[in-house]
Amino acid sequence: MTLDSNTDKQPENTDATPDSNSDTQATADSEAASLDASDAPATADSETTAAETDEASSEAATEESQADSSETADEEAADKADEPSASPATVSSETTASKTGMPTKAVAAVLMLAFVGAAFLFIQRSSSKPVSYNLSKHDMEVIFQEMVPPPQQAQMASSPEDKKKLLDEVRKLLSVAAFAESEGYAQRPEVQAQLALQNDLGLNDAYRKKYPDTKISDDDINAYYQAHPNEFDNFLQANPQFQQRAQGAQRDQFKKQYGEFKVVAERARKEKLDEDEKVRLEMLIKRSDVLNNAYLSDLDKNADKLVSDKEVEQYYGEHQSDFEEVRVRHILISTQPQQPPNPDPAKKGEQPKAPSKEEARKKAEEVLAKVRKGEDFAALVKQYSDDPGSKDKGGEYTFSHGQMVAEFEKAAFDLKPGEISNLVETQFGFHIIKLEERHPGAGASDPKVRQQIVNKLKRDKIEARVDEIAKNSKVSVPDDFDTTVKAADPSQLPAGHPTVPNDQQ
């Protein structure tokens, strides 16, 4: 996976000129409601919730005795295990789904929905030492080989520019996370609740990868709730988005799934799975995601106050052409399958065949020749255009910059009123565009225009703040790590693949 989780929205096939304007905001997924740290179902101190059992109590006592000057060799090893890693990282990684159909898979999926983009974080146990966001060369190699998909590994290995982009994003994410940590974000009740839940998600994933046949009995779940009688209610209080799921007959099933989820998390803690190299880095990475998003969310909420009317007017004056509007007519000869007006019910499941690019081009050239001869443009639209979004309106669209696919927009704005374009190829097919008129934008005082400018300036200010934090940060991310692409795991290759031995097929 990549650091950047944003993907370009694909325009609909039925519209030749989809709106590509979307105000991207770097905001946190803040669905978790605020709650007192004492009521949180899992907080930074939740690692010791197994203290109700004799075994866990003994473990907790061992951890508390680490400060004793007469600590034993075993206690020294435990102290080292509790030390925060000096190598958290930032590459976003997708949660690998469990390969089995366990019941807990359902609750894990439900919980994940509430916190898109923020999973697996690292929560220190009882240590008061700050998290280190510095990475070692080996950390980056683990991140590269274990968390970046092979196709992107190959791209980065062959492109210094792509590798640099990865490093820059890693530095920014870690730098902002470190800054947010220093500002006390990790101590906020709502952030603690999010961190705790994500930590349990990470532990569940790691445990079920190690033990794919794990089954949790009703006795295990009942024992957990006997030791933690208020756990489920506290969870719902901290996460109101789940309260509807816990209504009526669904409540008992959801409570059971949540109990199973918590039992697995406790078992993973006892086995110290968060100390596994890959798991540790994944959890540290996502801790950075949570803190980064929390900080950027605050920046976004307050950025409006940083944008003055003077700045809006100045920006409009310097970019006035960006707000120009054009009114055009166009004819689309599509290269995509067209649904017949009255499909035969007997052939309902069949998809009409798309014309080849050569066929579409030839037809578009014939139509363009008719346009050049002076035939009525609107009549030709009605007869030939494959764009249902404008066909009944004479092929007409009115738009400003940033609202159409790039090729269509450029061709339209390059025309003078009355001019007709040559064939313009886009992902939809071939367009013939006629510019009817051009006029300036509504002005900076227009609410829609003003909001567009404010959103743009907000994003610029947030990006500038992130760059400033990264520039002044002491976070270290080595750039000399090995970018050898990891060999594919034969167990995950399909049967019949040439690299899979015959005895594995």
TADAZI-V250429 format. One record per residue. N is the residue number from 1. NEAR is the number of other ideal C-beta (glycine too) atoms within 12 Angstrom. Layout:
<<N	NEAR> <N	NEAR>>
//
This chain:
<<1	26> <2	24> <3	31> <4	22> <5	21> <6	13> <7	10> <8	13> <9	13> <10	13> <11	26> <12	18> <13	24> <14	21> <15	30> <16	45> <17	39> <18	29> <19	21> <20	26> <21	23> <22	17> <23	19> <24	21> <25	23> <26	33> <27	26> <28	32> <29	29> <30	29> <31	27> <32	36> <33	24> <34	21> <35	28> <36	17> <37	24> <38	16> <39	25> <40	36> <41	39> <42	41> <43	35> <44	32> <45	25> <46	36> <47	34> <48	29> <49	34> <50	30> <51	26> <52	20> <53	23> <54	12> <55	16> <56	21> <57	17> <58	18> <59	31> <60	26> <61	18> <62	27> <63	31> <64	21> <65	21> <66	27> <67	17> <68	15> <69	9> <70	10> <71	18> <72	14> <73	10> <74	16> <75	22> <76	19> <77	17> <78	28> <79	24> <80	17> <81	27> <82	31> <83	23> <84	30> <85	35> <86	21> <87	36> <88	45> <89	53> <90	46> <91	44> <92	33> <93	36> <94	21> <95	34> <96	27> <97	19> <98	27> <99	17> <100	15> <101	15> <102	28> <103	29> <104	39> <105	28> <106	24> <107	37> <108	37> <109	24> <110	27> <111	43> <112	29> <113	22> <114	31> <115	39> <116	24> <117	37> <118	44> <119	42> <120	47> <121	46> <122	45> <123	43> <124	34> <125	33> <126	26> <127	26> <128	14> <129	16> <130	19> <131	36> <132	28> <133	41> <134	28> <135	37> <136	23> <137	20> <138	22> <139	36> <140	36> <141	29> <142	31> <143	45> <144	40> <145	31> <146	28> <147	37> <148	36> <149	22> <150	22> <151	16> <152	29> <153	31> <154	21> <155	21> <156	34> <157	23> <158	15> <159	15> <160	14> <161	12> <162	24> <163	28> <164	16> <165	21> <166	36> <167	32> <168	23> <169	32> <170	47> <171	37> <172	36> <173	45> <174	44> <175	36> <176	43> <177	46> <178	36> <179	33> <180	36> <181	38> <182	22> <183	19> <184	17> <185	33> <186	35> <187	22> <188	30> <189	28> <190	34> <191	44> <192	37> <193	47> <194	49> <195	51> <196	43> <197	48> <198	45> <199	49> <200	48> <201	44> <202	48> <203	45> <204	48> <205	43> <206	38> <207	36> <208	35> <209	26> <210	22> <211	22> <212	19> <213	14> <214	29> <215	19> <216	32> <217	15> <218	17> <219	14> <220	24> <221	31> <222	18> <223	21> <224	31> <225	26> <226	15> <227	23> <228	29> <229	15> <230	18> <231	32> <232	31> <233	21> <234	31> <235	41> <236	28> <237	25> <238	38> <239	37> <240	19> <241	24> <242	33> <243	21> <244	14> <245	27> <246	26> <247	14> <248	11> <249	10> <250	18> <251	19> <252	18> <253	20> <254	28> <255	30> <256	27> <257	32> <258	42> <259	36> <260	39> <261	45> <262	43> <263	41> <264	40> <265	44> <266	38> <267	30> <268	35> <269	38> <270	25> <271	22> <272	24> <273	33> <274	38> <275	28> <276	26> <277	24> <278	33> <279	37> <280	37> <281	41> <282	43> <283	45> <284	49> <285	49> <286	44> <287	47> <288	53> <289	45> <290	49> <291	44> <292	46> <293	40> <294	43> <295	38> <296	39> <297	30> <298	28> <299	34> <300	30> <301	19> <302	17> <303	28> <304	22> <305	15> <306	20> <307	27> <308	17> <309	16> <310	13> <311	24> <312	30> <313	21> <314	16> <315	27> <316	29> <317	17> <318	16> <319	22> <320	21> <321	16> <322	24> <323	33> <324	27> <325	31> <326	37> <327	27> <328	43> <329	40> <330	54> <331	45> <332	42> <333	40> <334	36> <335	29> <336	30> <337	20> <338	25> <339	20> <340	14> <341	8> <342	8> <343	15> <344	12> <345	9> <346	7> <347	12> <348	12> <349	9> <350	13> <351	14> <352	18> <353	13> <354	19> <355	21> <356	16> <357	20> <358	13> <359	18> <360	30> <361	24> <362	18> <363	28> <364	37> <365	21> <366	23> <367	34> <368	29> <369	19> <370	22> <371	33> <372	19> <373	13> <374	12> <375	22> <376	17> <377	32> <378	23> <379	19> <380	31> <381	36> <382	23> <383	21> <384	32> <385	40> <386	37> <387	40> <388	23> <389	26> <390	33> <391	28> <392	13> <393	19> <394	24> <395	39> <396	30> <397	36> <398	24> <399	32> <400	32> <401	25> <402	27> <403	29> <404	36> <405	33> <406	21> <407	27> <408	41> <409	34> <410	20> <411	29> <412	42> <413	31> <414	19> <415	27> <416	15> <417	17> <418	15> <419	23> <420	34> <421	33> <422	22> <423	32> <424	36> <425	27> <426	35> <427	27> <428	39> <429	38> <430	40> <431	46> <432	44> <433	45> <434	37> <435	30> <436	26> <437	20> <438	24> <439	16> <440	18> <441	28> <442	20> <443	21> <444	29> <445	16> <446	18> <447	13> <448	19> <449	28> <450	26> <451	20> <452	31> <453	37> <454	30> <455	26> <456	30> <457	32> <458	32> <459	26> <460	21> <461	27> <462	33> <463	23> <464	18> <465	27> <466	31> <467	18> <468	17> <469	31> <470	29> <471	17> <472	16> <473	26> <474	17> <475	33> <476	25> <477	37> <478	23> <479	21> <480	15> <481	29> <482	21> <483	28> <484	15> <485	20> <486	24> <487	13> <488	19> <489	15> <490	17> <491	14> <492	16> <493	17> <494	13> <495	15> <496	11> <497	16> <498	12> <499	17> <500	17> <501	13> <502	11> <503	7> <504	15> <505	14>>
//
